[in-house]
Amino acid sequence: MESGGENLDPCVRCLQPVPHDARTCPNCGMPRTRTRRFTLSLGLIGLVALIFVVVVMVKAMHDADMRARQQPATDDDIDSTAPPPNVKLPPLNQ
C-alpha cells in the first residue's frame, strides 16, 4: 500500500501516513482538507498588507511632520499669556 516514492502526510485524527492525492485517510476515513496551504497563503497576504499599511502610515506621519516644520509661525500659534523671550520676571515672593 505504501510506496517509497509517495509523499505522505500524517492524518490529523489518527496520525497515520496518508498519500497526498487521497481524499480521505485510508485508516480512519477522516476527510482531508487543503486548509494548510490556504491558511498559510492568507497569513502571508495579511502580513504583506500589514507591512504596506505601516509603511504608508509612517510616510504620512513623516510628511505631516515636515509640512509642520516648514510652515511659518502665525499670531494664532503664539501663546499670548506667555512672557516674551529674554524678559526677566520678578520673583514671586515679593
N, C-alpha and C positions, 0 to 999 in steps of 0.2 A: 504494500500500500504506500509505503514511504520510499521515495527515491532520493538518492544523494544530490541530484541536481535541482530539486524543487526548493523554492523559497517557502519557508514555513513561518507562521506567526503563532504565538500562543493564543488559545481561546481565552476570552475574558472571564468565562464562567468556570471551566474545568482545567484551564492552563495546559491542555494537551495541544500538540502541534496541529495546525490547520493550514492546508495549502492556500496560496494567495487567491486562486481562482474559485475556491469553494464558496458557496453562498451560505452554507451552514456548517457548523462544526460536525465532523463525522462521529465524534464521540458522544456529545451531549445534545446535539441538534440546535444549539444556540445560533440564531441568525447573525451573520457577520455584517457589520456596517463599516462604511468608509469614513467615519466621523473623525478619525485621527488626522487625516490629510486636510479635511475641511476646517477643523479646529485650528490646526497649525497655520493654514492659509489665512483664515480670518484673524488670527492673532498677529501675524506679520503685517497684514493690511492695516490693522488698528494701530500697531506700533509705528508704522510709516506715517499714518495720518496724525498721530500724536506728535511725532517729531516735527512734521510740517507745521502744525499749529503753534508749537513752541517757537520755532524759528520765525514765523510770521509775527507773533506777539513780541518777541524780543526786538525785532526790526522796527515794529511800530512804536515801541516804547523808546527806542534809541532815536528815531526820527522826531518824536514829540519832544524829547529832551533837547535835541539840537535846535529845534524851532524855538523852544522856550528860552534858550540861551542867546539866540540871535535877536530876539525882539527887544527894542529899547524900553526902558522903564518909563511908565507914564505916571501922571499925578495920582491916578487911581491906585497904582501899585504901592505908593509910598504911604507909610503909616503916619498920619498927621499927629498922633498923640506922642510919638517918639521924639525925643530931642534931636536937633540936628547934630551931625557928627562933629567932633572936635569942640564941643561945648561942655565945659566942666560944670557940673551941678553942685550946689551947696550940700553939705552933709544933712542928713535927715534929723539929727538930734539938735539942731539949732533953731 
